[in-house]
Every structure is written in C-alpha cells, then in structure tokens.
Amino acid sequence: MNGGRIVTKQNREFKISTVFGGRPLPAFFGQHWANIVTIIVLGLCAFVYIETNVLRPLPGLRSQSDFAVYYRAAKDVVSGTSPYENPAYFYPPLVAFLMTPFAFTDYVTARSTWFLLSHLVLLWAGWLLWRAWGSGRIGLCCIASVWAFGGAFKETLDVGQLSPLLVPSLAIAYTPRSKFQDAAVGIGFALKYIPGVLAAALILHRGWRAFLAFAGMAALAVLIPWGLLLWAFTGAKAPGSAHYWMGTPSMFSWSLPSVVLRLLSPLKQGGALPHDWEYGNVAVFLHLSPELRWISAGTAMVTLAVGVLVLALRCRGRLSSEQLPWAMVALVSLSLAAAPVCWSHYQVLQYPGVALLLANSIRLRAWRTTAAVVLCFLLLHHLPETALHHYYDEHSGWTAASPVTLYVWTSVAPLACLGLFGLALSHVKRSAGTIRQIPAENGRGQFTSVHVGVGKSIAAGLRQVAKAALPERAPMRHCNGAARERGARRS
C-alpha cells in the first residue's frame, strides 16, 4: 500500500483508491476525527443550552417579569394611550409598537410566545454568523459554545428582555461586505440606542452611502413612532424618569460609570448596603443627586471619546472592509463599558463578537489570545454572577459584610469589556494587510486574518485562487517519445 493506494505486482496502481477515497491515511482519519470532535462539542453545547436556557426558565413564564412592561405598553398602544403613562416604561416608542400583536392575547400566552420567538431569533443569529464567516467547524463550535455557556442568555430569557432582537442585528452588522450592514445598525439603534455607537465605525470606513443609509433608517425607526405618539395618542409624551439613564450605582449595573458611583457611595463593613446599591435598578426608587448624575454621564462620555480616539489611531483614520467588523466588535464592548446604565444581561450583545474573536484566534493558533478571550468571556457574566449569588447565600442577604468582595465582583465585568475592546483592536491592526477569504480544499472559503504585507497578501491570494481553480495535472509519461513521434509525422 502506498499513500492510501493499492499497488499491484507490476508496479501499477488503481486510478481511484477503493479504500480511502484517494486520500492519504492521515488525512482520512484526521477528517473523521475532526467530524467526531465537532459532533461531541455540538452535542454537549445543545444539552447545556436546552438545560440552562429552555428547561430552567420554563416554570417562571407564568410569573410577572420585565416582559410585563412590554405587554402593558402593547395594551396601551391598542387602547390609544401613550406607553409612557407607565412609569416603568422608558424604552423607545418603537418597542411598544412592535409588541402590539401580544396585546390580543393573555399574558401567559404572550410570554410563552415571546420566549419561543427569543430562542428562534438567537439561533437564527448564530446561523447568520456562522454562514457569514466561512461555515467552518471551528466557527460552528465557538458559536455553539458561547451560546450554550453564556450565562447572560439565561438571565435575558428569564425576564423576557428585548436583547435577543439585537443579537441578529449585530450578527448582520459583523457580516463582511453585507448589503444590510447599515440597516442592521440603524434598527439596533432604534431599539436600544447602544448599537448607535457603531456609526463611528461607518464614518471611519468612509462608506458615506452606508452611513447615510444608517442615518435614514435610524431616523425613520425613531421619528415615525415618536410622531405617531405625539399626534394620535393621549397621555405622557416622554418617559417620566429620563434622568434614570444618566447613571445608577446599582450593584447589577456593570459599567465604568456605575463603578464610579459605587466608589462615591462607600460601604461600611458590617452595615447595610446603601439604598441605591440595592434598589437602584428601579427608576422610582433611585435617588441620585444632579452632581452624581453628571459625574456618571461625564465618565461615559470620556470613556467613549477616548475609546473612539484609540480606534482611529489604531486604523490611522481609515478602516478597510476587512477591519470594519472587528472595529464594530470593539465598539460594542466599549459602549457597554461606557454606558451609564448597563444591566448584567446586556452582555448578550457581546456574544457574537466573542464568538468571532474566539474562532479567529484558534484558527491563527494564537493560544494566548484564545485564553484571554475565554477569560474575558467568563468575567463578563458567569464568574461575577456566580460569586455574587454565593455571597448572597453565605450572608443570608445583601449586606456589607465584605465590601472588598462586593467591589471586586461588581467591577470585573466592565474591565472585561475593556479587555475585549483591546483584543478586537489587535484584530483591527492584524487585518490591515490580510487575505480575507482563502479557498479551502472543499471549495468553500474560510475567513481568517493573517498578518502579512499587502504585496505578499496579493501574491499569496492569487496563488491560492489559481491552485483552487486549476485541476491537478496527471503525471505525463513517455512525453519525450510522444514528442518525437509527433515530430516524425510532421516531417
């Protein structure tokens, strides 16, 4: 046997191997082991996802949650009343109009339907991300792992939050050279405002048509609902507690402005938690002075400004099409670190970017970067949530028994956001001269980032394309004799 082919006594070989399909023995078993490992990883991720994100939240679907605010807003819209009559509703009016169909059923049916739709949207977002970035095994396993072990998904699904709708918009925005990139950013801005920071990437990309499309989509999605609200609905025309979004020291708001506010509201060991630490997640219970509000807002603006400036310096004032998705990943991390209010479940917005960073670092065999991405991913939600729950159980409630423990675990998430911001910036730099799509052996492209010079990348890209397009030539035997025979016939 020679390289997977059967050799006869006359030293001849069959043209097509009947044993290994024409592939060498290591390649044959390597392909099958890769498939086996992929199936094992996907099976484990599916089991964890169903156990954590489907079975555990099911018993709580009948109880009141954050979704009740959306449900009441839908009822108000149907009855011709402004959703801002409810003090707990401080979302864009577009959300209330999108929730209108749920007003025609009871709360439990609406909550169950929203739970099912949230899962479908999250799985669709994962599929979009996988297809956009090469449909490879590594990308599939990384997306499945992030979706399964990202604890913020469970929290979002538990309370029926809006965040699942933003995940596919970010997946589309991260798609290289997508025609719907600008529209996805605009819709995300109209739903939550936080994705609006991605407009900075569109400006640095100098894609003015895309930026104008984003601005037009955002304006339509924001102004039309507001216009309808002002013209056709009775009641309050704006949130009653808009200053709530200027900041909160709540222990479950994980951003740099909230960290600053908690430092300015110090804990006394052995005493009770400050009121705003424990109840700052409810607008009507939050009592923040104007000075602290502006300190929080100022911290947010400085963080955003410095981060955007660092990005602009990193790309030298201009983003290429290959750098644009990584810049958007960086800006999402930056916006969550800088947001005056960033609840723990907002970290679901990080997960598409985390999956891309993880897959790309594994493809490049950059194991230190891979370890850093995994650590930041765990610090975004899983580790602080586990530590705080353990603290609550250990001390039978929220007390200041260990101020250091509370300060540490309520501050690590924004630091992890900044860590992911830096990791995404490293990919922006690495993508400055890259081959964005290299044809694989099976004919399908796989996206990756390889730091090479521009001239070398063009030459290497042409060689890869030519190698994939031209079939392998069979070895020519007795060519000299054939040439002599043709020469003799001509003469």
C-alpha positions as CSV (number, residue, x, y, z in Angstrom):
1,M,0.0,0.0,0.0
2,N,1.4,3.4,-1.0
3,G,-0.1,6.6,0.4
4,G,-3.6,5.1,0.6
5,R,-3.4,3.5,-2.9
6,I,-3.3,-0.2,-3.8
7,V,-0.2,-1.1,-5.7
8,T,0.0,-4.3,-8.0
9,K,2.9,-6.6,-8.6
10,Q,3.5,-4.9,-12.0
11,N,4.1,-1.7,-10.0
12,R,0.8,-0.2,-11.3
13,E,-1.9,1.4,-9.2
14,F,-5.6,1.9,-9.4
15,K,-6.6,5.4,-10.5
16,I,-9.1,5.7,-7.7
17,S,-8.5,4.1,-4.3
18,T,-11.3,1.8,-3.2
19,V,-10.1,2.1,0.4
20,F,-9.6,5.8,1.4
21,G,-11.3,7.7,-1.4
22,G,-8.0,8.8,-2.9
23,R,-6.9,10.5,0.4
24,P,-3.7,9.6,2.3
25,L,-4.3,7.6,5.5
26,P,-3.6,10.6,7.9
27,A,-5.9,12.9,6.1
28,F,-8.6,10.2,6.0
29,F,-8.6,9.7,9.8
30,G,-7.9,13.4,10.5
31,Q,-11.1,14.3,8.7
32,H,-13.2,11.8,10.5
33,W,-11.7,12.7,13.9
34,A,-12.5,16.3,13.3
35,N,-16.1,15.4,12.5
36,I,-16.3,13.3,15.6
37,V,-15.0,16.0,17.8
38,T,-17.3,18.5,16.2
39,I,-20.3,16.3,16.9
40,I,-19.3,15.8,20.5
41,V,-18.9,19.5,21.1
42,L,-22.2,20.4,19.4
43,G,-24.0,17.6,21.4
44,L,-22.6,18.9,24.7
45,C,-23.5,22.5,23.8
46,A,-27.0,21.5,22.8
47,F,-27.5,19.7,26.0
48,V,-26.3,22.6,28.1
49,Y,-28.3,25.1,26.1
50,I,-31.5,23.2,26.5
51,E,-30.9,22.5,30.2
52,T,-29.9,26.1,31.0
53,N,-31.9,28.3,28.6
54,V,-35.0,26.3,27.9
55,L,-35.9,24.0,30.8
56,R,-34.9,26.2,33.7
57,P,-36.8,29.3,32.6
58,L,-40.0,27.4,31.7
59,P,-41.6,27.3,35.2
60,G,-41.3,31.1,35.6
61,L,-43.1,32.0,32.4
62,R,-46.4,32.4,34.3
63,S,-45.0,35.0,36.8
64,Q,-44.6,38.7,36.2
65,S,-41.3,39.8,34.8
66,D,-39.7,42.6,32.7
67,F,-41.9,41.4,29.8
68,A,-44.9,42.6,31.7
69,V,-43.8,46.2,31.0
70,Y,-43.7,45.5,27.2
71,Y,-47.1,43.7,27.5
72,R,-48.7,46.7,29.2
73,A,-47.2,49.0,26.6
74,A,-48.8,47.0,23.9
75,K,-52.1,47.2,25.7
76,D,-51.7,50.9,26.0
77,V,-51.0,51.3,22.2
78,V,-54.1,49.3,21.3
79,S,-56.2,51.5,23.6
80,G,-54.8,54.7,22.2
81,T,-52.8,55.6,25.3
82,S,-49.2,56.6,25.5
83,P,-47.0,53.8,26.8
84,Y,-45.2,56.4,28.9
85,E,-48.2,56.5,31.2
86,N,-46.5,53.6,32.9
87,P,-43.5,55.0,34.9
88,A,-41.6,51.7,34.4
89,Y,-41.6,52.1,30.6
90,F,-38.7,54.2,29.4
91,Y,-37.8,52.4,26.1
92,P,-38.1,53.9,22.6
93,P,-41.7,54.0,21.4
94,L,-40.8,51.6,18.5
95,V,-40.7,48.8,21.1
96,A,-44.3,49.4,22.2
97,F,-45.5,49.3,18.5
98,L,-43.6,46.1,17.8
99,M,-45.2,44.4,20.8
100,T,-48.7,45.3,19.7
101,P,-49.7,41.8,18.5
102,F,-49.2,40.5,22.0
103,A,-52.0,42.7,23.3
104,F,-54.6,40.5,21.7
105,T,-53.9,37.5,23.9
106,D,-53.5,36.8,27.6
107,Y,-50.2,37.4,29.5
108,V,-49.1,33.8,29.8
109,T,-49.7,33.1,26.1
110,A,-47.9,36.3,25.1
111,R,-45.0,35.5,27.5
112,S,-44.6,31.9,26.1
113,T,-44.8,33.1,22.5
114,W,-42.1,35.7,23.2
115,F,-40.0,33.1,24.9
116,L,-40.2,30.9,21.8
117,L,-39.5,33.8,19.4
118,S,-36.5,34.8,21.5
119,H,-34.9,31.3,21.1
120,L,-35.6,31.3,17.3
121,V,-34.1,34.7,16.9
122,L,-31.0,33.7,18.9
123,L,-30.5,30.5,16.9
124,W,-31.0,32.4,13.7
125,A,-28.4,35.0,14.7
126,G,-25.9,32.1,15.4
127,W,-26.6,30.6,11.9
128,L,-26.1,34.0,10.2
129,L,-22.8,34.5,12.0
130,W,-21.6,31.0,11.1
131,R,-22.6,31.3,7.4
132,A,-21.1,34.8,7.1
133,W,-17.7,33.8,8.4
134,G,-16.9,30.7,6.4
135,S,-19.2,27.8,7.7
136,G,-16.2,26.0,9.2
137,R,-16.1,23.6,12.1
138,I,-14.1,25.9,14.4
139,G,-16.6,28.8,13.9
140,L,-19.5,26.4,14.5
141,C,-18.1,25.0,17.7
142,C,-17.2,28.5,19.0
143,I,-20.6,30.0,18.3
144,A,-22.3,26.9,19.9
145,S,-20.0,27.2,23.0
146,V,-20.7,30.9,23.5
147,W,-24.4,30.4,23.0
148,A,-24.5,27.5,25.5
149,F,-22.2,28.8,28.2
150,G,-23.0,32.5,28.1
151,G,-25.0,32.9,31.3
152,A,-26.5,36.3,30.2
153,F,-28.7,34.4,27.7
154,K,-30.5,32.6,30.6
155,E,-31.0,35.9,32.5
156,T,-32.4,37.6,29.4
157,L,-34.8,34.7,28.7
158,D,-35.8,34.5,32.4
159,V,-37.1,38.1,32.5
160,G,-38.2,38.3,28.8
161,Q,-36.0,41.1,27.9
162,L,-35.6,42.8,24.4
163,S,-31.9,41.9,23.9
164,P,-32.5,38.8,21.7
165,L,-33.7,41.1,19.0
166,L,-30.4,43.0,19.0
167,V,-28.2,39.9,18.6
168,P,-29.2,39.2,14.9
169,S,-28.8,42.9,14.1
170,L,-25.2,42.7,15.4
171,A,-24.6,39.4,13.5
172,I,-25.7,41.1,10.3
173,A,-23.6,44.2,11.1
174,Y,-20.5,42.0,11.6
175,T,-21.0,40.3,8.2
176,P,-18.2,41.4,5.9
177,R,-19.4,43.4,2.9
178,S,-23.0,42.9,3.8
179,K,-25.6,44.9,1.9
180,F,-27.7,45.2,5.1
181,Q,-24.9,46.3,7.5
182,D,-26.1,49.9,7.7
183,A,-29.8,49.0,8.1
184,A,-29.0,46.5,10.9
185,V,-27.1,49.2,12.8
186,G,-30.0,51.6,12.3
187,I,-32.6,49.2,13.6
188,G,-30.4,48.3,16.6
189,F,-30.1,52.0,17.4
190,A,-33.8,52.5,17.2
191,L,-34.5,49.5,19.6
192,K,-31.8,50.1,22.3
193,Y,-29.7,53.2,21.4
194,I,-26.5,51.3,22.4
195,P,-25.7,50.0,18.9
196,G,-25.7,53.6,17.6
197,V,-22.0,53.8,18.6
198,L,-21.3,51.6,15.6
199,A,-21.9,54.7,13.4
200,A,-18.3,55.7,14.4
201,A,-17.0,52.6,12.5
202,L,-19.1,53.5,9.4
203,I,-17.6,57.0,9.5
204,L,-14.0,55.7,9.8
205,H,-14.8,53.3,7.0
206,R,-15.6,56.3,4.8
207,G,-18.6,54.5,3.4
208,W,-20.7,57.6,3.2
209,R,-23.6,55.9,1.4
210,A,-23.7,53.3,4.2
211,F,-23.6,56.0,6.8
212,L,-26.4,57.9,5.2
213,A,-28.5,54.7,4.9
214,F,-27.9,54.1,8.6
215,A,-28.9,57.6,9.5
216,G,-32.0,57.3,7.3
217,M,-33.1,54.0,8.8
218,A,-32.4,55.2,12.3
219,A,-34.3,58.4,11.7
220,L,-37.3,56.6,10.3
221,A,-37.4,54.0,13.0
222,V,-37.2,56.7,15.7
223,L,-39.1,59.7,14.3
224,I,-42.1,57.8,12.9
225,P,-43.1,56.1,16.2
226,W,-42.4,59.4,18.1
227,G,-44.6,61.3,15.5
228,L,-47.4,58.8,15.9
229,L,-47.1,59.0,19.6
230,L,-47.3,62.8,19.7
231,W,-50.1,63.0,17.1
232,A,-52.5,60.1,17.8
233,F,-52.1,59.1,21.5
234,T,-53.2,60.6,24.7
235,G,-51.1,60.8,27.9
236,A,-47.4,61.4,28.6
237,K,-45.2,62.0,25.5
238,A,-41.9,61.2,27.1
239,P,-40.5,59.0,29.9
240,G,-41.3,60.3,33.4
241,S,-37.8,59.5,34.7
242,A,-35.5,60.1,31.7
243,H,-32.7,61.1,34.1
244,Y,-32.6,57.4,35.2
245,W,-30.4,56.7,32.1
246,M,-27.8,59.2,33.4
247,G,-26.5,56.5,35.8
248,T,-27.1,54.3,38.7
249,P,-24.9,52.7,41.5
250,S,-27.0,49.6,41.4
251,M,-24.8,46.5,42.1
252,F,-26.1,44.8,38.9
253,S,-25.2,47.7,36.6
254,W,-21.8,46.6,35.3
255,S,-20.2,49.7,33.6
256,L,-17.5,52.2,34.5
257,P,-19.9,55.0,35.4
258,S,-21.7,52.7,37.8
259,V,-18.4,51.6,39.3
260,V,-17.5,55.3,39.9
261,L,-20.9,55.9,41.5
262,R,-20.4,52.9,43.8
263,L,-17.0,54.2,44.8
264,L,-18.6,57.6,45.7
265,S,-21.2,55.7,47.8
266,P,-18.8,53.8,50.0
267,L,-19.7,50.7,52.0
268,K,-19.3,50.4,55.8
269,Q,-18.2,46.9,56.7
270,G,-20.9,45.0,58.7
271,G,-23.6,47.5,57.9
272,A,-26.4,47.5,55.4
273,L,-26.0,48.3,51.7
274,P,-26.7,51.8,50.6
275,H,-30.2,52.2,49.3
276,D,-29.2,52.9,45.7
277,W,-26.9,49.9,45.7
278,E,-29.7,47.6,46.3
279,Y,-32.7,49.4,44.8
280,G,-31.1,51.5,42.1
281,N,-32.5,49.2,39.4
282,V,-36.0,50.6,39.9
283,A,-36.4,54.1,38.5
284,V,-38.9,55.3,41.1
285,F,-36.6,54.2,43.9
286,L,-33.4,55.7,42.6
287,H,-32.4,58.9,44.4
288,L,-29.3,60.3,42.7
289,S,-28.2,63.9,43.1
290,P,-27.6,66.1,40.0
291,E,-23.9,66.2,40.7
292,L,-23.6,62.4,40.7
293,R,-25.7,62.2,37.5
294,W,-23.3,64.4,35.7
295,I,-20.3,62.6,37.1
296,S,-21.8,59.4,35.7
297,A,-22.6,61.0,32.3
298,G,-19.2,62.6,32.1
299,T,-17.4,59.3,32.8
300,A,-19.4,57.7,30.0
301,M,-18.6,60.5,27.5
302,V,-14.9,60.5,28.4
303,T,-14.7,56.7,28.1
304,L,-16.4,56.7,24.7
305,A,-14.3,59.6,23.4
306,V,-11.0,58.0,24.4
307,G,-12.0,54.7,23.0
308,V,-13.0,56.0,19.6
309,L,-9.8,58.1,19.5
310,V,-7.7,55.0,20.2
311,L,-9.6,53.1,17.4
312,A,-9.0,56.0,15.0
313,L,-5.3,56.0,15.8
314,R,-5.1,52.2,15.5
315,C,-6.5,52.2,12.0
316,R,-4.8,55.5,11.1
317,G,-8.1,57.3,10.5
318,R,-9.5,54.8,7.9
319,L,-11.0,51.4,8.2
320,S,-10.8,48.9,5.4
321,S,-13.7,46.5,4.7
322,E,-11.7,43.7,6.4
323,Q,-11.2,45.8,9.5
324,L,-14.8,47.1,9.8
325,P,-16.3,44.0,11.5
326,W,-13.6,44.0,14.1
327,A,-13.9,47.7,14.7
328,M,-17.7,47.1,15.3
329,V,-16.9,44.3,17.8
330,A,-14.6,46.7,19.6
331,L,-17.1,49.5,19.7
332,V,-19.9,47.3,21.2
333,S,-17.5,46.3,24.0
334,L,-16.6,49.9,24.5
335,S,-20.2,51.1,24.6
336,L,-21.1,48.5,27.3
337,A,-18.2,49.6,29.4
338,A,-19.1,53.3,29.0
339,A,-22.9,53.0,29.3
340,P,-24.3,55.0,32.3
341,V,-26.6,52.0,32.9
342,C,-25.5,48.5,31.8
343,W,-27.5,45.7,33.4
344,S,-25.8,42.4,33.6
345,H,-28.0,40.8,30.9
346,Y,-26.8,43.4,28.4
347,Q,-23.7,41.3,28.0
348,V,-25.6,39.2,25.4
349,L,-24.6,41.9,23.0
350,Q,-21.0,40.8,23.4
351,Y,-21.6,37.2,22.4
352,P,-21.4,37.5,18.6
353,G,-18.2,39.4,18.9
354,V,-16.8,37.0,21.5
355,A,-17.5,34.0,19.2
356,L,-15.7,35.7,16.3
357,L,-12.7,36.6,18.4
358,L,-12.5,33.1,19.8
359,A,-12.8,31.4,16.4
360,N,-10.3,33.6,14.7
361,S,-7.7,33.3,17.5
362,I,-8.0,29.5,17.3
363,R,-7.6,29.5,13.5
364,L,-4.4,31.6,13.9
365,R,-3.2,29.3,16.7
366,A,-2.8,32.4,18.9
367,W,-3.3,30.5,22.1
368,R,-2.6,33.4,24.4
369,T,-5.2,35.5,22.7
370,T,-7.6,32.5,22.9
371,A,-7.0,32.2,26.6
372,A,-7.5,36.0,27.0
373,V,-10.8,35.8,25.1
374,V,-12.1,32.9,27.2
375,L,-11.1,34.7,30.5
376,C,-12.9,37.9,29.4
377,F,-15.9,35.9,28.3
378,L,-16.2,34.3,31.8
379,L,-15.7,37.6,33.5
380,L,-18.5,39.3,31.5
381,H,-21.2,37.4,33.4
382,H,-20.7,33.9,34.5
383,L,-18.0,34.4,37.2
384,P,-19.4,37.6,38.8
385,E,-22.9,36.2,38.8
386,T,-21.8,33.0,40.5
387,A,-19.7,34.9,43.0
388,L,-22.5,37.3,43.9
389,H,-25.1,34.5,44.3
390,H,-22.6,32.7,46.6
391,Y,-22.1,35.9,48.6
392,Y,-25.9,36.3,49.0
393,D,-26.4,32.8,50.2
394,E,-23.4,32.9,52.5
395,H,-24.6,36.1,54.3
396,S,-28.3,35.4,54.0
397,G,-29.0,38.5,52.0
398,W,-27.3,41.7,50.7
399,T,-25.1,43.1,53.4
400,A,-21.7,44.9,53.6
401,A,-20.1,42.0,55.4
402,S,-17.2,42.0,52.9
403,P,-17.0,45.3,51.0
404,V,-13.9,44.2,49.0
405,T,-15.7,41.2,47.7
406,L,-18.7,43.3,46.5
407,Y,-16.4,46.0,44.9
408,V,-14.4,43.4,43.1
409,W,-17.2,41.3,41.6
410,T,-19.3,44.3,40.6
411,S,-16.3,45.8,38.8
412,V,-14.8,43.0,36.8
413,A,-17.4,43.0,34.0
414,P,-16.6,46.5,32.7
415,L,-12.9,45.7,32.9
416,A,-13.5,42.5,30.8
417,C,-15.4,44.7,28.3
418,L,-12.3,46.9,28.0
419,G,-10.2,43.7,27.6
420,L,-12.3,42.6,24.7
421,F,-12.1,46.1,23.3
422,G,-8.3,45.8,23.3
423,L,-8.4,42.3,21.8
424,A,-10.7,43.4,19.0
425,L,-8.3,46.4,18.3
426,S,-5.5,43.9,17.9
427,H,-7.6,42.1,15.2
428,V,-8.2,45.5,13.6
429,K,-4.4,46.0,13.3
430,R,-3.8,42.4,12.2
431,S,-6.4,42.8,9.4
432,A,-4.6,45.8,7.9
433,G,-3.0,43.6,5.2
434,T,-4.9,40.4,5.1
435,I,-6.3,37.7,2.9
436,R,-10.0,37.9,3.9
437,Q,-11.1,34.7,2.2
438,I,-8.9,31.8,1.3
439,P,-10.4,28.9,-0.7
440,A,-10.3,25.7,1.2
441,E,-9.8,22.2,-0.2
442,N,-13.6,21.6,-0.4
443,G,-14.1,24.7,-2.5
444,R,-15.7,26.8,0.3
445,G,-13.9,29.9,1.6
446,Q,-12.9,30.4,5.2
447,F,-12.5,33.8,6.7
448,T,-9.3,34.5,8.6
449,S,-6.9,37.2,9.4
450,V,-3.2,36.7,8.5
451,H,-0.8,39.5,9.3
452,V,1.2,39.8,6.1
453,G,2.3,42.6,3.9
454,V,0.0,43.9,1.3
455,G,2.1,42.8,-1.6
456,K,2.6,39.4,-0.2
457,S,-1.0,39.0,0.6
458,I,-2.0,39.8,-3.0
459,A,0.6,37.3,-4.4
460,A,-0.4,34.6,-1.9
461,G,-4.1,35.2,-2.6
462,L,-3.5,34.8,-6.4
463,R,-1.6,31.6,-5.8
464,Q,-4.4,30.2,-3.6
465,V,-7.1,31.1,-6.1
466,A,-5.1,29.6,-9.0
467,K,-4.4,26.5,-7.1
468,A,-8.1,26.1,-6.2
469,A,-9.3,26.8,-9.7
470,L,-7.0,24.7,-11.8
471,P,-7.2,20.9,-11.5
472,E,-4.1,18.9,-10.7
473,R,-2.3,17.6,-13.8
474,A,-1.8,13.9,-14.1
475,P,1.9,13.0,-14.5
476,M,2.9,12.8,-18.2
477,R,4.7,9.6,-19.0
478,H,6.8,8.9,-22.1
479,C,6.4,12.6,-23.1
480,N,9.7,12.5,-25.0
481,G,8.7,9.6,-27.1
482,A,5.3,11.2,-27.9
483,A,7.1,14.4,-28.9
484,R,9.5,12.5,-31.2
485,E,6.5,10.7,-32.8
486,R,4.7,14.0,-33.5
487,G,7.9,15.5,-34.9
488,A,8.3,12.5,-37.2
489,R,4.7,12.8,-38.5
490,R,5.1,16.5,-39.3
491,S,8.3,15.8,-41.2
